[in-house]
Structure formats: C-alpha cells, structure tokens
Amino acid sequence: MKCGFCGYEFAEEDGIRGCGKCGMPGSCRMIRCPRCNYENPPEPAVVKKIKKLLKKS
C-alpha cells in the first residue's frame, strides 16, 4: 500500500495496526505508515487483487 501523506510504499503487514490511541470504540481498521505514522485506511480487496494480477504479468 502507499501512504497518502508521504508516498512511502509498504506491505500492509508492515504497517502499524490498532494503536489504541485514538479512542475509537471497537476495532480501529486504520494502518499507520511505518515511516511517518500517518493513518491510512486499509486497501480494498479489489485493489489488492489488481496489484497481484499486475505483478504476475
């Protein structure tokens, strides 16, 4: 995924999940960039599939 703030590309698994600092009730689905800590929404499944198909080509 690509950070919406700094443009750094990283694997969703490498991002920081559920920091617990925002006070959002339930589970926070935001993923923080490992470089700048900007909170990004997770990539939709459709985007992940398209990226996978493009990598195979």
C-alpha positions in Angstrom: 0.0 0.0 0.0 1.0 3.6 -0.5 1.0 6.2 2.3 -1.4 9.0 1.5 0.9 11.6 3.2 4.5 10.8 2.4 4.1 8.4 -0.6 6.1 5.6 1.0 5.1 2.2 -0.3 5.0 -0.6 2.2 3.3 -4.0 2.7 0.1 -3.7 4.7 1.5 -6.3 7.1 4.5 -3.9 7.8 2.1 -1.1 8.9 1.2 -0.4 12.5 -2.3 -1.6 13.3 -4.7 -0.8 16.1 -2.5 1.7 18.0 -5.4 2.3 20.5 -4.6 6.0 20.9 -7.5 7.5 19.0 -10.2 6.4 21.4 -12.3 5.0 18.6 -14.8 2.4 20.0 -14.4 -1.1 18.6 -11.5 -2.1 16.5 -9.7 0.6 14.5 -9.0 -0.6 11.0 -6.6 2.2 10.1 -3.0 1.3 9.3 -0.2 3.6 10.2 2.7 4.2 7.9 6.0 2.8 9.3 7.9 5.9 8.0 5.7 8.9 9.0 3.0 7.3 11.3 0.1 8.8 9.1 -3.0 6.7 9.5 -4.3 5.2 6.2 -7.4 3.2 5.5 -6.7 -0.4 4.5 -6.7 -1.1 0.8 -9.9 -2.6 -0.6 -9.7 -6.2 -1.7 -10.3 -5.3 -5.3 -7.2 -3.1 -5.3 -5.1 -5.9 -3.8 -6.3 -8.4 -6.5 -5.5 -6.0 -9.3 -2.0 -5.4 -7.9 -1.5 -9.2 -7.7 -2.5 -9.6 -11.3 -0.2 -6.8 -12.4 2.7 -8.3 -10.6 2.2 -11.7 -12.4 2.4 -10.0 -15.8 
